[in-house]
Amino acid sequence: MKTVLEQLCDYGAKASTLGLCAGTGGNISARDGDVIWMKPAGYSMDELTPELLPGLDLTSGTQVHGETAPTSEYDMHLSVYRVRPDVTSVFHMHPPWLTGIISAGVPFRPLTTESVGYLGRVIHLPYEVPQSSMLAAQVRDAVRDHDTLLLPNHGLVTVGQDPREAYHRSLVAEDTAKSILAAAIVGTPQFLSDEQVCTLLAGEAG
């Protein structure tokens, strides 16, 4: 069975291959006890190896493992783990179709039942400066009750019980954006209603 560090590197590479991030953009992390392992600054997702990942203490934020510097968004990642003990992985991606749609002010709502099942509760957040304490606080407050956070002009944040789930949420969010665009090209997107989404989510919980 692969370690959490190996899983994080594997799904980071998948995200890069499928275009969920470009260059050295995006950042990912995973919890292992009280240590949060993160993508190092200046590396692309497909360059990651377990040996490269820095580890930060969850409580203090102090780096306790590794020699590479953590992603500049480390405070945002730590803020999630501190309020969501059920979360063991965080993915912050820059998927181009989704980022374009939410940055244009176009509604992003589920078109399929599958997207509800994967994305869970979705929230649109107002723009905040990347790497800032304001962004970390905004994400911390929103993630208490949501698993998929849309950041206009920036990307999205997804959380999961492991790197696989966080990755899949990012992938389905981008796929949903493509479906919204396709529906808008040929007609008018027929989004699921709030009532339908709540019914589906209640079924998942039950």
Secondary structure, 3 states (H helix, E strand, C coil): CCCHHHHHHHHHHHHHHCCCCCCCCCEEEEEECCEEEECECCCCHHHCCHHHCCEEECCCCCEEECCCCECCCHHHHHHHHHHCCCCCEEEEECCHHHHHHHHCCCCCCCCCHHHHHHHCCEEECCCCCCCCHHHHHHHHHHHCCCCEEEECCCEEEEEECCHHHHHHHHHHHHHHHHHHHHHHHHCCCCCCCHHHHHHHHHHHHC
